[in-house]
């Protein structure tokens, strides 16, 4: 199936196009050959007639016949001084079938007459008009047989066709080898490189090195090399993440056991008679329970078995107050952060309270830590309102704003960390939890005046 390849199709198209170009040359060439043939017969006829006129007509019939045979015509008519004179004549074998005037023919007329003469296999008698050479009269007219002219035209056409075919094959062969060298071989190199890279994409030695001399192919190789580099880096990062995920799963497993023990101790603290301990114990138990749940969720995530949210009706204001209380306990004693809550007491929605707590806690903690890191007083405001069939929660702080790198990779794991020591996982997890509810977490703004995040969740029924 050679002609299904790029080289085969290019070779075929080259032959076709060269032959087409030769055909466009062939028709005018044949027309020119026919015109020259007829003009030569007119010139010979004129010479024969002038020889007869120079002898005052005193030549033998045999010599006159030889002159006509040499001119290739049956008779010659010469018009001089407005007089039309039959100078030489011989018997005409048949009626005249066509008349051609070569005094001022158009190129189209010449090509049309030439093709008709070439395709007409029947011998005919034709009449031809022309201008005498060297102004030896006003008009010369001859009668001749068309068959000898056609035979010479066919011979000339065959020579042109053979030459065209040889030229086409030579040009096609040269172009074929040029295409093989300049296009096909570099493309095969790219294909081989892609196949080899596909066997071990993590091996950087298999990345293609651009070497093509053709600009377009060089650009394609450069793009492919960049893509392979990016893919190799991504695979390495995913491999590291997978290893890290395994380590986190093992740590979470052990940490869950430790936290379970701490939960049992916290349960005993609740029975203390100290009023301060009694007030703090429930929050400690709640924090430990969430930590245990987080460890269990991490283990489930590591097994790609993240459970869907368990939806129930959640009083949003109570949940947000709990988030704020947790952050106040976690804040420094001299923390310059003020917490503001603006949530209607009756606002509720269907959500997983634990997952929603984690989302809001992450956003609030990030805001608090940003203000504390700046060292200037500021506030964190959490507000919520209904909008059509959605519940919108806004977390706004007056901190210094996120750095450019954090904004560009906000929801990319291990790339969007905004504070020193952070790993950039909090917002990734929060965004995933919100999407699990059918909602959306987005950064509205982040500048010198602060940062605003918006969580949009469907209220459900």
Secondary structure, 3 states (H helix, E strand, C coil): CHHHCHHHHHHHHHHHHHHHHHHHHHHHHHHHHHHHHHHHHHHHHHHHHHHHHHCCCCCCHHHHHHHHHHHCCCEEEEEECCEEEEEECCCCCCCEEEEEECCCCCHHHHHHHHHHHHHCCCCCEEEEEECCHHHCCCEEEEEEEHHHHHHHHHHHHHHHHHHHHHHHHHHHHHHHHHHHHHHHHHHHHHHHHHHHHHHCCCCHHHCCCCCCCCHHHHHHHHHHHHHHHHHHHHHHHHHHHHHHHHHHHHHHHHHHHHHHHHHHHHHHHCCCCCHHHHHHHHHHHHHHHHHHHHHHHHHHHHCCCCCCCCCEEEEHHHHHHHHHHHHHHHCCCCCCEEEEEECCCCCEEEECHHHHHHHHHHHHHHHHHHHHHHCCCEEEEEEEEEECCEEEEEEEECCCCCCHHHHHCCCCCCCCCCCCCCCCCHHHHHHHHHHHCCCEEEEEEEECCEEEEEEEEECCC
